[in-house]
């Protein structure tokens, strides 16, 4: 039974373009994978601490030498890694803040890039049997020919960090120009409708 892990990032609820993209993606994925399981990890609802000194101490200590405090420090990280490893398909839905991903999504990656679990001690990614879809909503448009294409840091970062852990099959659905929804120049439904073909292809 295939499993989809959805990582939601936006704190905007119903006002979030990326969350509406996710809804369409999950609906199509369920249709394409009858009986498949969908797990949602909502970072807006997860108390995801940034990396701290105790966390790093636990990270660099061999598991057999972990104290109870070290185990507690890595507990959420262990849970997030387990969710990722159990999935066949990873979908990351995120807005773009100042050309890059939100801090919560960066923190998620900091928790799941783990030596010996998702990253080999030789530096090679261990998560090689999965595919990923990025559902990205941005105010700016970074498509080919855009004068700000070189500022598309979010897409570059996501492709790079997913590749680091071994996920090479990455599809990006870019919802550029999403500020049109906030400015009421376009309805949410109309904006996401434009992306429907790409969303369906990514979920198939």
C-alpha positions in Angstrom: 0.0 0.0 0.0 1.7 3.3 -1.1 2.1 6.0 1.4 2.2 9.8 0.8 3.8 12.1 3.3 2.6 15.7 3.0 4.6 18.4 4.7 2.6 21.6 5.0 4.3 24.8 5.9 2.1 27.8 5.5 0.6 29.4 8.6 -2.2 31.0 6.6 -4.9 28.3 6.7 -7.6 28.9 4.1 -5.8 32.0 2.8 -2.8 29.9 1.8 -2.3 29.2 -1.9 0.1 26.3 -1.2 -2.5 24.6 1.0 -5.1 24.8 -1.8 -2.5 23.3 -4.1 -2.0 20.5 -1.6 -5.7 19.8 -1.4 -5.9 19.4 -5.2 -2.7 17.2 -5.2 -3.9 14.9 -2.4 -7.3 14.4 -4.1 -5.6 13.4 -7.3 -3.1 11.2 -5.5 -5.9 9.4 -3.7 -7.6 8.8 -7.1 -4.4 7.5 -8.6 -3.6 5.3 -5.6 -6.8 3.7 -4.3 -6.1 2.3 -0.8 -3.0 4.5 -0.4 -2.3 6.1 2.9 -1.8 9.9 3.3 0.0 11.2 6.4 0.1 15.0 7.0 2.9 16.7 8.9 1.7 20.3 9.4 4.7 22.4 10.4 2.4 25.2 11.4 1.0 22.9 14.1 4.2 21.2 15.1 6.4 22.7 17.8 9.5 22.3 15.8 12.5 23.7 17.7 15.5 24.9 15.8 18.8 23.0 16.3 20.3 23.7 19.7 23.6 22.8 21.4 22.0 19.8 23.3 20.5 18.5 20.0 23.9 18.7 18.3 25.6 17.0 21.2 23.1 14.1 20.9 23.4 14.1 17.1 27.2 13.6 17.3 27.0 11.0 20.0 26.8 7.3 18.9 23.2 6.0 19.7 24.6 3.4 22.1 26.0 6.1 24.3 22.8 8.3 24.4 21.7 9.5 27.8 17.9 9.8 28.5 18.3 13.6 27.9 19.9 13.0 24.5 17.1 10.6 23.5 14.6 13.2 24.4 16.5 15.9 22.4 16.3 13.7 19.3 12.8 12.3 19.9 10.9 14.6 17.5 13.7 14.3 14.9 13.4 10.5 15.1 9.7 10.7 14.6 10.1 13.0 11.5 12.7 10.7 10.0 10.5 7.7 10.5 7.6 9.4 8.8 9.9 10.2 5.8 11.3 6.7 5.6 7.9 5.1 5.7 6.6 7.2 2.7 6.9 6.3 -0.9 6.1 9.8 -2.1 6.9 13.1 -0.4 4.9 16.2 -1.1 6.2 19.5 0.3 3.8 22.5 0.1 5.4 25.8 0.9 5.2 29.5 0.3 8.3 31.5 -0.6 9.4 34.1 2.0 12.0 36.6 0.7 13.1 34.2 -2.1 13.6 31.2 0.1 11.7 28.7 2.2 10.1 29.5 5.5 12.3 29.0 8.6 10.0 26.1 9.8 10.7 24.1 6.6 14.4 24.7 6.9 14.1 23.5 10.5 12.3 20.3 9.3 15.2 19.6 6.9 17.7 20.2 9.8 15.8 17.5 11.8 15.5 14.9 9.0 19.1 15.1 7.5 20.5 12.6 9.9 23.8 10.8 9.5 23.3 7.0 9.5 19.5 7.4 8.8 19.0 9.6 5.8 22.6 10.4 5.0 25.4 8.0 4.8 28.7 8.5 6.7 30.3 8.7 3.3 28.1 11.7 2.4 25.8 9.8 0.1 22.0 10.0 0.5 20.3 6.9 1.8 16.7 7.9 0.8 17.0 6.6 -2.8 13.7 4.8 -3.3 11.3 7.7 -3.2 9.9 10.6 -5.3 9.1 14.1 -4.2 6.8 16.8 -5.4 7.2 20.4 -4.4 4.1 22.6 -4.4 5.4 26.1 -4.3 3.5 29.4 -4.1 5.4 32.6 -4.6 4.5 36.2 -5.1 7.2 36.6 -7.8 7.4 34.7 -11.1 10.7 32.8 -11.6 9.9 31.0 -14.9 12.3 31.0 -17.9 12.8 34.6 -19.1 11.8 36.2 -15.9 14.1 39.2 -14.9 14.3 37.7 -11.4 14.8 34.1 -12.3 18.2 34.1 -10.5 16.4 34.8 -7.2 14.6 31.5 -7.3 16.6 30.3 -4.3 13.7 28.2 -2.8 13.5 25.8 -5.8 17.3 25.5 -5.9 17.6 24.8 -2.2 14.8 22.2 -2.2 16.2 20.3 -5.2 19.6 20.4 -3.7 18.7 19.3 -0.1 16.4 16.5 -1.4 19.2 15.3 -3.6 21.6 15.3 -0.6 19.4 12.7 1.2 19.1 10.7 -2.1 15.8 11.9 -3.6 16.6 12.6 -7.2 13.1 12.3 -8.7 11.8 15.8 -7.8 8.9 17.5 -9.5 8.2 21.2 -8.8 4.8 22.7 -9.4 5.4 26.5 -9.3 2.6 28.8 -8.4 4.3 32.0 -9.3 2.4 35.2 -9.2 0.3 34.1 -6.2 0.1 37.6 -4.9 -2.6 38.1 -7.4 -4.9 36.2 -5.0 -4.0 38.4 -2.1 -4.5 41.5 -4.2 -7.9 40.2 -5.2 -6.9 40.3 -8.9 -7.7 36.6 -9.2 -9.8 34.2 -7.1 -8.1 31.4 -5.3 -9.9 28.8 -7.3 -9.1 30.4 -10.6 -5.4 30.7 -9.7 -5.1 27.0 -8.6 -7.2 26.0 -11.7 -4.3 27.2 -13.9 -2.0 24.8 -12.1 -4.3 21.8 -12.2 -2.7 20.0 -15.2 0.7 20.2 -13.5 -0.7 19.0 -10.2 -2.5 16.1 -11.7 0.6 15.0 -13.6 2.7 15.2 -10.4 0.2 13.1 -8.5 -0.4 10.4 -11.1 
